[in-house]
Amino acid sequence: ALDTLNYSSIRGRSCRIMWCQRDPTLRKTGAGNIYVSNLDPNIDNKALYDTFSLFGNILSCKVASDSSGKSHGYGFVHYEFEDAARQAIEKVNGMQIGDKAVTVCFFQKRDK
């Protein structure tokens, strides 16, 4: 299902399929989670995945968008290992993806 249906269109929206992460500590620590900003509006979840999958196993990958599917210009990539995230930041930060140079850094939770 991951290879066949991932990023296919269902009712006009891109379908994302990923492995279930039962261990909440992996999500809560934020280790391996990166933030990508200044994304070209034409970059979708699949393009983001394809760009960042070169550096390691991706647990989750998403471009933030509104209810109509229009990109907000940023996204998130969560790697299985922090080393993969670090390598992605080093290689992709400042790189041109589409018509824009992206900024890539470790994800930091906002203070409430």
C-alpha positions as CSV (number, residue, x, y, z in Angstrom):
1,A,0.0,0.0,0.0
2,L,2.8,2.4,0.8
3,D,4.4,2.1,-2.7
4,T,1.1,1.7,-4.6
5,L,-1.2,4.3,-3.0
6,N,1.1,6.8,-1.3
7,Y,0.6,10.3,-2.9
8,S,-2.2,9.1,-5.2
9,S,-5.2,11.3,-5.6
10,I,-8.4,10.4,-3.7
11,R,-11.3,12.8,-4.3
12,G,-8.9,15.5,-5.6
13,R,-6.6,15.3,-2.5
14,S,-3.2,13.7,-2.2
15,C,-3.3,10.6,0.0
16,R,-0.4,10.2,2.5
17,I,0.3,6.7,3.9
18,M,3.0,6.0,6.5
19,W,3.8,3.5,9.1
20,C,2.1,3.9,12.5
21,Q,4.3,5.2,15.2
22,R,3.0,3.7,18.5
23,D,5.9,5.0,20.6
24,P,4.9,8.6,21.5
25,T,8.5,9.5,22.7
26,L,9.7,9.4,19.1
27,R,7.2,12.1,18.1
28,K,7.4,14.1,21.3
29,T,11.2,14.4,21.4
30,G,11.3,16.0,17.9
31,A,14.6,14.2,17.2
32,G,14.9,13.9,13.4
33,N,12.1,16.4,12.7
34,I,13.0,19.2,10.3
35,Y,11.1,22.4,9.2
36,V,11.3,23.5,5.5
37,S,10.3,27.0,4.7
38,N,10.0,29.2,1.6
39,L,8.6,26.3,-0.4
40,D,7.5,27.0,-4.0
41,P,3.7,26.8,-4.2
42,N,4.0,24.0,-6.8
43,I,5.9,21.7,-4.3
44,D,3.5,19.0,-3.0
45,N,4.0,16.2,-0.5
46,K,5.4,13.8,-3.1
47,A,8.0,16.4,-4.4
48,L,9.0,17.1,-0.8
49,Y,9.3,13.4,-0.1
50,D,11.3,12.7,-3.2
51,T,13.7,15.6,-2.4
52,F,14.4,14.5,1.2
53,S,14.2,10.7,0.9
54,L,17.8,10.7,-0.4
55,F,19.1,11.3,3.2
56,G,17.3,8.5,5.1
57,N,14.1,6.7,6.1
58,I,11.3,9.2,6.3
59,L,8.6,8.6,8.9
60,S,6.4,11.5,8.0
61,C,6.5,14.2,5.3
62,K,4.0,17.0,4.8
63,V,3.5,20.3,3.1
64,A,1.2,22.5,5.1
65,S,-1.8,23.6,3.1
66,D,-5.3,25.1,3.5
67,S,-8.6,23.2,3.1
68,S,-8.5,23.7,-0.7
69,G,-5.0,22.2,-0.9
70,K,-3.2,25.5,-1.5
71,S,0.3,25.4,0.0
72,H,1.2,27.7,3.0
73,G,4.9,27.6,1.8
74,Y,6.3,25.4,4.5
75,G,6.5,21.8,5.4
76,F,7.9,19.1,7.8
77,V,10.0,16.0,7.3
78,H,10.4,13.6,10.1
79,Y,13.3,11.1,9.8
80,E,13.8,7.9,11.7
81,F,17.3,9.0,12.8
82,E,18.6,12.5,13.7
83,D,21.8,12.0,11.6
84,A,19.6,11.8,8.5
85,A,17.9,15.1,9.5
86,R,21.3,16.7,10.1
87,Q,22.6,15.6,6.7
88,A,19.4,16.9,5.0
89,I,19.8,20.3,6.6
90,E,23.5,20.5,5.6
91,K,22.8,19.6,1.9
92,V,19.4,21.2,1.2
93,N,19.4,24.4,3.2
94,G,19.7,27.2,0.7
95,M,19.1,24.9,-2.3
96,Q,16.7,25.9,-5.0
97,I,13.6,23.7,-5.2
98,G,11.2,24.8,-7.8
99,D,11.6,28.6,-8.2
100,K,12.6,29.3,-4.6
101,A,15.7,28.8,-2.4
102,V,14.4,26.9,0.7
103,T,15.5,27.3,4.3
104,V,15.8,24.0,6.3
105,C,16.4,23.7,10.0
106,F,15.5,21.5,13.0
107,F,11.9,21.8,14.0
108,Q,11.3,23.6,17.3
109,K,8.0,23.6,19.1
110,R,6.4,26.9,19.6
111,D,6.1,28.1,23.1
112,K,2.4,28.4,24.2
